[in-house]
Amino acid sequence: MLELFKTENLKFSKEYNLDSTIDSFVHIPILIAAAAGLILFILLLLSKIRNTSKVSFVFYLAIGVSIAGLLYTYKNRQIMYLVVTFLLSEFLLIIYAFVLAVSDPKKRAQKKNQKEKEQNSDADAITKEAIEQIKEKYSDIISINRDLVTKAAGFFSSEDAMSAFLQYFDKLLLEKTGADGCAVLLYDEFDDVLAVKSLEGKFPPPYKLPEDLPHKPIRVETNFKFSQFAVSGNIFGDIFTAGKPVNIAEPNAKNSPVFQNEPEEFLKCGPYLFIPMQQDGENIALVCISRAAGQEPFTQDEMNDACTIVEAASTALRPLNSFIAFTEHAELTKEGDIATKFQKALLPEKMPVINKLSIGKYSMPAENVCGDYYDIIPSRKERITFIMGDVAGKGMNSLIIMAMIRAMFRLVSNTNKSSATLLEWVNRAICSEKNGMDHFASVSLINYNSIDNTAQVATSGTNPVLFYSAAEGTIKKISIDCEPIGVEKTTEYKDIDLTLNAGDILISCTDGVLECLNENGVQYSLNNLTNVIKANCKLSGKDIANKVKDSIKKFCGTTQQYDDQSLLVVKIQG
């Protein structure tokens, strides 16, 4: 029986070799094993990538060898390849297991910890280096922030705390940026304008100068110091409204917002840096920095430093503004009461009775302002002088300047000089005063000749003079806006000569009349004033003034006004 099995088995082996056996039976489990190994390899690889567990490289290698052996065995139909593959895999795993069995886990942990410490140490060194670089870069800025707050607090006792602080701020910016000029424009919410509050160094105007302004350094600088700009339609207003810093490297480029005035050398523009100053998300000022023509543009680092200093100044201004508001209110309340009494004493108590003339007036001082003044002076036998003035400033300051101007006009009016000449005399006298106060005033002066029934008008500043012609039934503004008294000694004013007839009316007023506001923030305007005068032209001067008064009260209602309102009406009798 045994012999028979051996014989049959031999026959089977001869008829069917191992390759045919593999082809018949073994290929299925070989493929399944290869697929399972591949899945295992992918799963281990995903674990490594996602860092869900730690898998040794030995496992990857062993599985990879096994998969390669299975696939090679299937392809070549030789089971020896499979045996060798598994032997190699087992050998690799045995070595790995031996290492794990005989090695010290503590040493492995120590080695691992040491490596992590070295990595952490390198990271700490990098971090410390970065911190030191930051400290070195910004230590100066931190010091500046502290100094600005300290300076602002120190200026609390100054007579003009804001001017003192801005002057220090301007010089600091010039020092840190290497600029040649710096100006700060503060936003006036009430008038919705940007007003120049400080100027340091040389700042060529990047806007178009007035046509009638002489191109002289002192005239240009003075004009800029006392300028106001709308919050749109000009380089300052547009940048302020946008609320983002602007670095202008090439002022004469095609699309540059800078306007280049010609041809004087001191007017040539160089690089500019404009930085809006903000508080609580609202723009409160515009900081302007300039370099001379031909100088290098501001770098990004210089711009960043300037922005940081501006931000620090904004923080420092918070307590300073609160202090200024408090002290101003207290001082104005005290000074205003005194100034109001003196203002009333300086104004004509009663309107004089003058042959051929019917005179009316309207005066409404705003609380603690005291900036308006009017006067009627029988200066010569044939001449009567009418003066309407609007003095800059508030309280006692404006009162002092008002008294000075009033006294000067009363001294010079008793001459035969023209209206423009009288303005020029007073202007030179006021410009000569060095009392540390703003001493500017808009003045309209009317010299009426009772003999030949003529009038000569001259104006400084913005006080309007209106002329109603009874013959034509028209009313028009005849005054010309020009520089106020107190700006420049050499300013020349112009005479406007009129021949008057019965029923003609001359009207002069301050801007408080035209700019008074109703509850909707709308101004009374020149148009409303002229309509009232035309509608009541048949009345006396006094009655016309009262009609204007009633019209303003009806228009403004109970809305608080912040400027004096003054009006003179001079009507020619028949």
Secondary structure as GFF3:
##gff-version 3
##sequence-region A 1 574
A	DSSP	alpha_helix	2	15	.	.	.	ID=ss1
A	DSSP	alpha_helix	18	21	.	.	.	ID=ss2
A	DSSP	pi_helix	22	26	.	.	.	ID=ss3
A	DSSP	alpha_helix	27	50	.	.	.	ID=ss4
A	DSSP	alpha_helix	57	76	.	.	.	ID=ss5
A	DSSP	alpha_helix	79	102	.	.	.	ID=ss6
A	DSSP	alpha_helix	105	154	.	.	.	ID=ss7
A	DSSP	three_ten_helix	155	157	.	.	.	ID=ss8
A	DSSP	alpha_helix	161	177	.	.	.	ID=ss9
A	DSSP	beta_strand	181	188	.	.	.	ID=ss10
A	DSSP	beta_strand	193	201	.	.	.	ID=ss11
A	DSSP	alpha_helix	217	225	.	.	.	ID=ss12
A	DSSP	beta_strand	228	230	.	.	.	ID=ss13
A	DSSP	alpha_helix	235	242	.	.	.	ID=ss14
A	DSSP	beta_strand	246	248	.	.	.	ID=ss15
A	DSSP	three_ten_helix	265	267	.	.	.	ID=ss16
A	DSSP	beta_strand	272	279	.	.	.	ID=ss17
A	DSSP	beta_strand	282	290	.	.	.	ID=ss18
A	DSSP	alpha_helix	300	346	.	.	.	ID=ss19
A	DSSP	beta_strand	357	364	.	.	.	ID=ss20
A	DSSP	beta_strand	372	377	.	.	.	ID=ss21
A	DSSP	beta_strand	383	391	.	.	.	ID=ss22
A	DSSP	alpha_helix	395	412	.	.	.	ID=ss23
A	DSSP	alpha_helix	419	431	.	.	.	ID=ss24
A	DSSP	beta_strand	441	449	.	.	.	ID=ss25
A	DSSP	beta_strand	454	460	.	.	.	ID=ss26
A	DSSP	beta_strand	465	469	.	.	.	ID=ss27
A	DSSP	beta_strand	474	477	.	.	.	ID=ss28
A	DSSP	beta_strand	496	499	.	.	.	ID=ss29
A	DSSP	beta_strand	505	509	.	.	.	ID=ss30
A	DSSP	alpha_helix	511	514	.	.	.	ID=ss31
A	DSSP	alpha_helix	525	535	.	.	.	ID=ss32
A	DSSP	alpha_helix	541	556	.	.	.	ID=ss33
A	DSSP	beta_strand	565	572	.	.	.	ID=ss34
###
